[in-house]
Amino acid sequence: MSSKLTPAFAYTVVYVKDVAKSVSFYADAFGYNVRRLDESHRWGELESGQTTIAFTPKHQHETDDITGEVEDTTRSQKREAVEVCFAYEDVDAAYKRAVEKGAVAVHEPEDKEWGQKVGYVRDIDGIVVRIGSHVRNNPSSISS
């Protein structure tokens, strides 16, 4: 494949009620640095390595007419169709910080059979955030 056609994962865009508030929340609760918050407060970005975490309002004329409106599921037990996952060396401390900074506790961290420690919170827009460790390789589960 031509290098001009090789994709690079550029953004995960999170649709939120208040961009400035969400950018500040993610910086405080999950330990990110703010890369950019434009003057209109309609676009914000966090420094997250090669892939950017970006925030934009749930409803805007640029996307509603093209891709449809974002469904507001915060009024029921349903969850958004996306889950954000952040990996930490100290999952317990990261979970505790997130809750102390305003994330809603969903499930405390626990060890999973697939070799990862995982806890869940909801952000200020109701989006599920998985706080987990990197998955430990288990040689016995890898097929040869």
Secondary structure as UniProt FT lines:
FT   HELIX           3..5
FT   STRAND          11..16
FT   HELIX           19..30
FT   STRAND          33..37
FT   TURN            39..40
FT   STRAND          44..47
FT   TURN            49..50
FT   STRAND          52..57
FT   HELIX           61..67
FT   TURN            74..75
FT   STRAND          83..87
FT   HELIX           91..100
FT   TURN            101..102
FT   STRAND          104..111
FT   TURN            113..114
FT   STRAND          117..122
FT   TURN            124..125
FT   STRAND          128..132
FT   HELIX           139..141
//
